[in-house]
Amino acid sequence: MLRPGDVVHVGPEASVQFSGDRALIFRVIRVDTRATYDGWIWLEGYVLDQAGGALQRRRIFVREVGLRRGQPGDGNS
């Protein structure tokens, strides 16, 4: 279960819209608890740069199983 403060890599496994150079590192600030399609969630948070600084606030719709946890630059993202 994702929580505020978690950092995840959002790529094509999470949603086709994040394929290739559109993949991003995302710091979660809110997980929407409303029911959606099975396995999909709305996340609110910040797109991060390689140093972990916030670039843009966004709301995204993704498959939770497609998210990879990790901090920028730690080898997991």
Secondary structure, 3 states (H helix, E strand, C coil): CCCCCCEEEECCCCCHHHCHHHCEEEEEEEECCCCCCCCEEEEEEEEECCCCCEEEEEEEEEEHHHCEECCCCCCCC
